[in-house]
Amino acid sequence: MASLSQAEELHRGTHHETRLVTGGRDPFAHFGFVNTPVYHGSTVLFRSAAEFLAHRGRYQYARRGNPNSEALEGALQGLEGPNCAGVSLLPSGLAAISFALLSAVKSGDHVLVSDSAYGPTRNFCDKVLSRYGVETSYFDPLAGAAIADVMHDNTRAVFVEAPGSLSFEMQDVPAIAKVAHARGAVVLMDNTWATPLNFRPLDHGADLAIQAGTKYIAGHSDVMLGVVAANAATWNDLHHVVGESGVCVGPDDMYLALRGLRTLAVRLERHYRSGLTVARWLQQRPEVARVLHPALEGDPGNAIFRRDFTGGCGLFSVVFEPMPVTAAHAFIDALTLFGIGASWGGFESLAIPFDCAPARTATTWNPGGPTVRLHIGLENVDDLIADLERGFAAMKACT
């Protein structure tokens, strides 16, 4: 196999399964080794003073990139599609959200954020952006083109998340993007749930596509990573803000993320298939009022999901029938295969209680019963269902 330029590498293969395997790889640049080695280092040496002053080297300083970042960024760019002008790596998903927003706004601007957005996104807007003269307000995630009614003259960014990572409302991203662009605003999307394998935001009108690489990209609960993909209109600002801020990702984390990326397609398909099996089983339980999963027939977001998405993942929520919260907690506490912990996207199943009500400002959260979010991992689905049966038995004992 001949060595390939990065531009050629971005277009190898026409299917994402192939790109996941081939992207960011140039074995003969590394003596034939299949994987890019881990480059530990900070200083990059130059051969002459003139070369140093002219910045003629391929790498300048480790904070600005090394072979590991180049490989991971190239592989990710290939997945985001032809509208992607570049990818920036950040030390966490929240850092990716934060720097994407910082690249899009300045003092005096206004940001619109979906009311169903990830809680730390709200915290960053309300507690950090506000200190620098950026105002944030929130909109109904089901608004679609009606966001025109809540945009200000100085709205410069609209932040969407589809589906919401707790309540799972779907958003009409193309309709939102059309309105935002007509008013001079950029659109940012948290796409961690679908990943670019199942939805490519830049192809549907978003300008900045964000992922917590901590989750499905790395896939093994051992890496903190954020990813922002930008189109041509926003890439220079993003690249400048990230580069001038001094943030960077360590080479070991980049190596692990690239290793995880190679199996993303097969893992994500399994998470999604098992998740749907469990979700449909839960729909039949008398203790369950609703399952919040846009891929389910009858879900309020299913029409948008079927129109725009090619698949999903293993994350969804359950609304129980009215009962004491202690009974829902007993359900969680009785589980043996589901861990209780933040994050998701790793190989293991997780369960957490949640309540969206305290955070909502544009909408009202009143599901009618206690709520639990489940992440369906790579365990055998029959074993997971048996574990959930144990949870329901514990729930019954409390009611």
C-alpha positions in Angstrom: 0.0 0.0 0.0 1.5 3.3 -1.1 1.6 6.3 1.3 -1.4 8.6 0.9 -1.7 12.3 1.3 -4.2 13.5 3.9 -6.5 14.8 1.1 -6.5 11.4 -0.5 -7.0 9.7 2.8 -10.2 11.7 3.5 -11.9 10.2 0.5 -10.8 6.5 0.7 -13.9 4.3 0.5 -17.5 5.4 0.1 -18.9 3.8 3.2 -18.2 4.9 6.8 -17.3 1.4 7.9 -14.3 1.6 5.4 -13.4 5.1 6.4 -13.3 4.1 10.1 -10.7 1.5 9.3 -8.6 3.5 6.8 -8.9 7.1 7.9 -5.9 8.7 9.5 -3.6 5.8 8.6 -0.3 6.0 6.8 1.6 2.9 7.8 4.6 3.4 5.6 5.2 6.8 7.2 5.8 4.7 10.4 8.0 1.9 9.0 5.0 -0.2 8.1 3.3 -0.3 11.5 -0.5 -0.3 11.1 -1.2 2.2 13.9 0.3 5.6 14.3 2.7 5.3 17.3 2.2 7.5 20.4 4.4 10.6 20.1 5.3 11.8 23.6 7.0 15.1 23.4 6.7 18.9 23.6 9.6 20.4 21.8 10.0 20.0 18.0 13.5 20.6 16.7 14.4 22.5 13.5 17.5 22.0 11.3 18.4 25.7 11.1 17.6 29.2 12.4 16.0 30.1 9.1 13.7 27.1 9.2 12.7 27.9 12.7 11.9 31.5 12.0 10.0 30.5 8.8 8.0 27.8 10.6 8.8 25.5 7.8 8.5 22.3 9.8 5.5 20.0 9.5 5.0 20.4 13.3 5.9 23.5 15.3 5.2 22.6 18.9 3.3 19.7 20.4 0.5 21.9 21.6 -0.2 22.8 17.9 -0.3 19.2 16.8 1.7 16.0 16.3 1.2 12.8 14.2 -1.4 11.5 16.6 -3.6 14.6 16.4 -3.1 14.7 12.6 -4.3 11.1 12.3 -7.3 11.4 14.5 -8.4 14.8 13.0 -8.0 13.4 9.5 -10.1 10.3 10.3 -12.8 12.3 11.9 -12.9 14.8 9.1 -13.5 12.0 6.6 -16.6 10.9 8.6 -18.1 14.4 8.8 -18.5 14.6 5.0 -17.6 16.9 2.2 -18.8 20.1 4.0 -16.2 19.6 6.8 -13.3 22.1 6.5 -11.5 20.9 9.6 -11.7 19.3 13.0 -10.4 20.5 16.4 -9.7 18.2 19.3 -10.5 19.3 22.9 -9.9 17.7 26.3 -13.6 16.9 27.0 -17.0 17.1 25.5 -17.8 20.2 27.5 -14.6 21.8 26.4 -15.7 21.2 22.8 -19.1 22.8 23.4 -17.4 25.8 25.2 -14.8 26.5 22.6 -17.3 26.1 19.7 -19.5 28.7 21.4 -16.5 31.0 22.1 -15.6 30.8 18.4 -19.0 31.9 17.3 -19.8 34.8 19.6 -18.4 38.0 21.1 -19.4 40.5 23.7 -22.8 42.0 23.0 -24.1 38.9 21.2 -27.1 36.8 22.0 -27.2 32.9 21.9 -30.3 30.8 21.6 -30.0 27.3 23.2 -32.4 24.4 23.1 -34.2 24.0 26.5 -33.3 20.3 26.3 -29.6 20.8 26.0 -27.0 19.0 28.1 -26.9 20.6 31.6 -23.3 21.7 31.5 -24.0 23.5 28.3 -26.5 25.7 30.1 -24.0 26.2 33.0 -21.3 27.4 30.6 -23.7 29.9 28.9 -25.2 31.2 32.2 -22.1 31.3 34.3 -19.2 31.9 31.9 -20.5 33.5 28.7 -22.6 35.9 30.7 -19.4 37.2 32.4 -18.2 38.4 29.0 -21.3 40.2 27.9 -22.9 37.3 26.0 -26.6 36.8 26.7 -28.3 33.4 26.5 -32.0 32.5 26.3 -33.6 29.1 25.7 -36.2 27.9 23.2 -38.6 25.0 23.0 -36.8 22.1 21.3 -39.9 21.4 19.2 -40.0 25.0 17.8 -38.4 24.2 14.5 -38.7 27.3 12.2 -40.7 29.1 14.9 -37.4 30.0 16.5 -37.7 33.1 14.4 -40.2 34.3 17.0 -37.5 34.2 19.8 -34.5 35.4 17.9 -33.1 38.8 18.7 -31.5 41.3 16.4 -28.1 40.3 17.9 -28.6 36.6 17.9 -25.4 35.2 16.5 -25.6 31.5 17.5 -28.3 28.9 17.8 -27.3 25.7 19.7 -29.3 22.5 19.1 -29.0 19.0 20.5 -31.0 16.2 18.8 -32.2 14.3 20.6 -31.9 15.9 24.0 -29.6 13.7 26.1 -32.2 13.2 28.9 -35.6 13.9 27.5 -35.0 12.9 23.9 -37.0 15.5 22.0 -36.0 15.6 18.3 -35.3 18.9 16.6 -35.9 19.9 13.0 -32.3 20.9 12.4 -32.7 21.9 8.7 -35.7 24.2 9.5 -33.8 25.8 12.4 -30.7 26.3 10.3 -32.6 27.9 7.5 -34.1 30.5 9.8 -30.8 31.1 11.7 -28.8 31.6 8.6 -31.4 34.0 7.2 -30.9 36.1 10.3 -27.0 35.9 10.2 -26.6 33.3 13.0 -24.5 30.2 13.0 -25.9 26.8 14.1 -24.0 24.6 16.5 -25.1 21.0 17.2 -24.3 18.5 19.9 -24.3 15.3 17.8 -22.9 12.9 20.5 -26.0 10.7 20.4 -26.1 9.9 16.7 -22.4 10.4 15.8 -21.7 11.3 12.1 -22.3 7.7 11.3 -26.0 8.2 11.8 -26.4 12.0 11.2 -24.0 14.4 9.7 -25.0 17.9 11.0 -22.9 19.8 8.4 -25.0 18.2 5.7 -28.2 19.4 7.3 -27.4 23.0 7.8 -25.3 23.1 11.0 -22.1 25.0 10.9 -20.3 23.4 13.9 -20.8 19.7 14.8 -19.8 18.7 18.3 -19.2 15.4 19.9 -18.1 14.2 23.3 -15.5 11.8 22.0 -15.4 10.5 25.6 -18.4 8.5 24.7 -18.8 6.4 21.5 -15.7 7.5 19.7 -13.4 6.2 22.4 -16.0 3.6 23.5 -14.2 2.1 26.5 -14.8 4.6 29.4 -11.1 5.4 29.6 -10.7 8.7 27.7 -11.8 12.3 28.0 -12.1 13.9 24.6 -14.1 16.5 22.7 -14.4 17.0 19.0 -15.6 20.0 16.9 -16.1 19.7 13.1 -16.5 23.0 11.3 -17.6 24.0 7.8 -15.7 26.5 5.7 -17.6 29.5 7.1 -16.6 28.8 10.7 -13.3 26.8 10.5 -10.9 29.8 10.7 -12.6 31.2 13.8 -12.7 27.8 15.5 -9.1 27.0 14.6 -7.9 30.4 15.8 -9.8 30.3 19.2 -8.6 26.8 20.0 -5.1 27.4 18.9 -4.6 30.6 20.7 -6.1 29.4 23.9 -3.5 26.8 24.7 -5.8 23.8 25.1 -4.6 20.4 23.7 -5.2 16.7 24.1 -2.6 14.3 25.3 -1.1 11.8 22.9 -2.2 8.7 24.8 -5.8 9.9 24.8 -5.6 10.6 21.0 -4.2 7.2 20.4 -6.9 5.5 22.5 -9.6 7.5 20.7 -8.2 6.5 17.3 -8.1 2.9 18.4 -11.7 3.1 19.6 -12.8 4.7 16.3 -11.8 1.7 14.3 -14.6 -0.4 15.9 -17.2 2.4 16.1 -19.5 1.1 13.4 -19.8 -2.4 14.8 -20.1 -1.2 18.4 -22.7 1.5 17.6 -24.8 -1.0 15.6 -24.8 -3.4 18.6 -25.7 -0.6 21.1 -28.5 0.6 18.9 -30.0 -2.9 18.2 -29.8 -4.0 21.8 -31.1 -0.6 22.9 -34.2 -1.0 20.7 -34.8 -4.5 22.0 -34.7 -3.4 25.6 -36.8 -0.3 24.9 -39.5 -2.3 23.2 -39.5 -4.8 26.1 -39.9 -1.9 28.5 -42.9 -0.5 26.6 -44.8 -3.7 27.5 -44.1 -3.4 31.2 -47.1 -2.3 33.4 -44.7 -0.1 35.5 -43.7 1.9 32.5 -45.7 4.9 31.3 -43.5 5.9 28.3 -40.2 5.1 26.8 -38.4 8.2 25.4 -36.6 7.0 22.3 -37.0 8.7 18.9 -36.5 5.5 16.9 -39.6 3.9 18.4 -42.8 4.0 16.4 -45.2 6.4 18.0 -42.5 8.6 19.6 -43.2 12.3 18.9 -39.8 12.7 17.2 -40.0 9.6 15.1 -41.0 11.3 11.9 -37.9 13.6 12.0 -35.8 10.7 13.1 -36.9 8.6 10.1 -36.4 11.6 7.7 -32.9 12.7 8.8 -31.2 9.9 10.7 -29.9 6.5 9.6 -29.7 5.0 13.1 -29.0 5.8 16.8 -27.3 4.4 19.8 -28.0 2.7 23.1 -29.2 5.8 25.1 -32.8 6.4 26.0 -35.0 7.2 29.0 -38.0 5.6 30.8 -40.9 7.4 32.4 -42.4 5.2 35.1 -46.1 5.3 36.1 -46.8 7.5 39.2 -45.0 6.1 42.2 -42.7 7.2 45.0 -39.3 8.3 43.8 -37.9 5.8 46.4 -39.4 3.0 44.3 -37.6 4.2 41.2 -34.3 4.4 43.2 -34.9 0.9 44.5 -35.2 -0.2 40.8 -31.8 1.2 40.0 -30.1 0.1 43.2 -31.2 -3.6 42.5 -29.5 -3.7 39.1 -26.2 -5.7 38.9 -25.2 -5.3 35.3 -26.1 -1.6 35.1 -23.7 0.8 36.7 -24.8 4.0 38.3 -22.7 6.8 36.8 -22.5 9.8 34.6 -21.4 9.6 30.9 -22.3 6.8 28.5 -21.1 5.4 25.3 -18.7 2.9 26.8 -19.1 -0.9 26.6 -21.0 -1.1 29.9 -24.7 -0.5 30.6 -25.6 2.4 32.9 -28.7 3.7 34.7 -29.3 7.1 36.4 -32.3 8.9 37.9 -32.9 12.4 36.6 -35.3 15.3 36.7 -35.3 18.0 34.0 -37.7 20.3 35.8 -35.2 22.5 37.7 -33.3 23.4 34.5 -36.2 24.2 32.1 -37.0 27.8 31.5 -38.7 27.8 28.1 -40.7 24.6 28.6 -42.3 22.7 31.4 -41.0 19.2 32.4 -43.8 17.2 33.9 -43.6 13.6 32.8 -46.1 12.2 35.3 -43.8 9.8 37.1 -40.1 9.2 38.1 -37.6 9.1 35.2 -34.5 7.0 34.6 -32.0 7.2 31.8 -30.5 3.9 30.5 -27.5 3.2 28.4 -27.5 -0.2 26.9 -24.0 -1.6 26.6 -22.5 -4.6 24.8 -23.6 -7.2 27.3 -26.0 -10.0 26.2 -29.4 -8.4 25.9 -31.2 -11.4 27.6 -28.9 -10.9 30.6 -29.8 -7.2 30.7 -33.5 -7.9 30.5 -33.1 -10.4 33.4 -31.3 -7.7 35.4 -34.1 -5.2 34.7 -36.6 -7.8 35.9 -34.7 -7.8 39.2 -35.0 -4.0 39.3 -38.8 -4.3 38.8 -39.1 -6.8 41.6 -37.3 -4.4 43.9 -39.6 -1.6 42.7 -42.7 -3.7 43.5 -41.4 -4.4 47.0 -41.3 -0.6 47.6 -44.8 0.2 46.4 
